[in-house]
Amino acid sequence: MARKYTRKQLKGPDEFITASTRMIELVKTHLKLVLVTLVVAAVLIGAAWGWSSMRDAKARKATAMLSKAVRIYQKPVLDIDLSKVKKSADGIPHFKDRKSKLTAAEKAFSEVVDKYGQSGAGAIALAMRGGVRYDLGQYKTAIEDLEKYLARQENGPFRAVVQEDLIYSYEATKQYDKALALLDKLPAENDEQKELMAYHKARLLALKGQTKKAVEQFREIVSKTKSSQLRRRVNQRLALMGAKK
């Protein structure tokens, strides 16, 4: 049975869905975290070979702080009585809900940015903080962080995921023109990604009030996509928009 969507749901931010498996969706959601973990691990491996200068000592401290912030962000939420849970060996506290965990992560990433903002670790922390602030609903400061990161980092593995976070933040603050302009810059590696980008472009056009263009793009997606999941999603939107087939 096709899932039903309310008008309220269709007006809210709609993150990039996938038409394949749940595992792909999970990997995409946590892509930035995976990248951060790999970068931090690589730096720590370098540290094992020995640093001696003052500059390298700062790099070690910055990396250690970033690693701690990432572990806080990774920490699973425990919906149980935390007083009965044994303390973690790494000193990272347990969290009873997602908001308290995100708040702690935002604080930890902020400490890295404030103390080592000009370093590589500081740049990664800035990008991560922007994403966390989006999750917390702090869209204005999320936009500031994400725009600052993109201005500093012209290349690198984080650009695409940071751009996606920024698109969602623009959408949440109704800056649809900026969201559309940035969406056009996102790389698409295959037909599935191209379809998803077209879907979100149509969605943003509808939110902007350009209903005719949005309907045309939605109908084009329905006529071409091989994904039954995406086709159902689009047809639900067309129905709620009152578009005739």
C-alpha positions, -999 to 999 in steps of 0.1 A, spaced: 0 0 0 14 34 -9 23 56 20 0 87 25 15 121 31 -3 150 46 -1 186 33 19 195 64 45 168 57 49 178 21 55 214 31 83 205 55 120 199 46 123 166 27 158 152 28 174 133 -1 155 100 -2 170 69 -19 151 45 -41 172 15 -32 179 -2 1 178 10 37 215 4 41 223 29 13 200 54 30 218 49 63 253 53 47 242 85 29 228 99 61 261 93 79 285 100 50 299 131 66 305 112 99 322 84 81 345 108 63 353 127 95 361 94 113 385 83 85 403 117 85 407 117 123 420 81 122 445 90 95 458 120 115 461 98 146 481 72 127 504 100 116 508 110 152 520 75 161 551 82 140 560 110 163 555 148 163 581 171 179 574 207 171 551 231 189 529 232 157 526 194 157 517 194 194 488 218 186 478 195 158 477 165 182 456 185 207 432 197 180 428 162 166 421 148 201 394 174 207 378 167 173 379 129 180 361 135 213 335 156 196 329 129 169 325 103 196 299 124 213 281 127 180 283 90 175 270 81 209 238 61 208 208 75 227 197 53 257 160 54 264 164 40 299 173 51 335 208 65 330 216 62 367 217 25 363 241 26 333 278 21 339 300 51 329 318 49 296 355 41 298 363 70 274 345 95 297 318 104 272 285 107 290 254 88 281 224 107 267 187 100 273 175 118 241 187 131 208 185 168 217 208 164 247 233 145 226 232 171 198 236 199 223 266 183 238 281 176 203 275 212 193 294 224 224 323 200 217 326 210 180 324 247 191 354 242 214 375 229 185 364 258 163 371 284 189 405 271 198 418 257 165 396 273 140 423 278 114 435 242 114 423 213 94 406 199 125 389 232 130 375 232 94 360 198 99 346 208 132 330 239 116 313 217 90 301 192 116 288 220 138 268 234 110 251 201 104 244 197 141 230 232 144 207 224 115 195 192 133 189 214 164 168 239 144 194 266 147 192 274 110 207 309 110 239 299 127 240 266 107 240 287 75 268 308 88 290 278 96 283 260 64 288 290 42 321 298 60 333 262 55 325 263 17 343 296 14 374 282 30 374 248 14 372 250 -24 379 212 -27 377 182 -5 355 152 3 331 171 25 319 197 0 289 178 -14 275 168 20 280 203 34 262 217 4 233 194 10 231 206 47 232 242 34 203 235 9 182 221 38 190 252 59 181 276 31 149 257 27 141 259 64 145 296 63 125 300 30 156 311 10 144 291 -19 164 309 -46 196 302 -28 186 265 -22 178 261 -59 211 278 -70 231 255 -48 211 224 -58 221 230 -94 258 229 -84 256 195 -67 274 166 -85 252 137 -98 271 105 -103 243 84 -117 207 85 -130 192 79 -95 209 109 -81 199 130 -111 162 120 -105 164 128 -68 179 162 -76 151 169 -101 126 158 -75 140 183 -49 142 210 -75 105 205 -83 97 205 -45 115 238 -40 98 254 -70 65 244 -55 74 259 -21 85 291 -40 51 293 -56 61 283 -91 34 257 -92 33 252 -130 70 246 -133 69 223 -103 40 202 -118 58 199 -152 90 187 -135 71 162 -113 53 148 -143 86 144 -162 100 124 -133 70 101 -131 73 94 -169 110 86 -167 118 71 -133 122 33 -128 118 38 -90 83 28 -78 91 45 -45 100 78 -61 70 76 -84 46 71 -55 62 100 -37 58 123 -66 22 112 -73 13 120 -37 27 155 -41 9 160 -74 -24 149 -58 -21 172 -29 -12 201 -53 -44 194 -71 -27 186 -104 -48 166 -129 -31 137 -146 
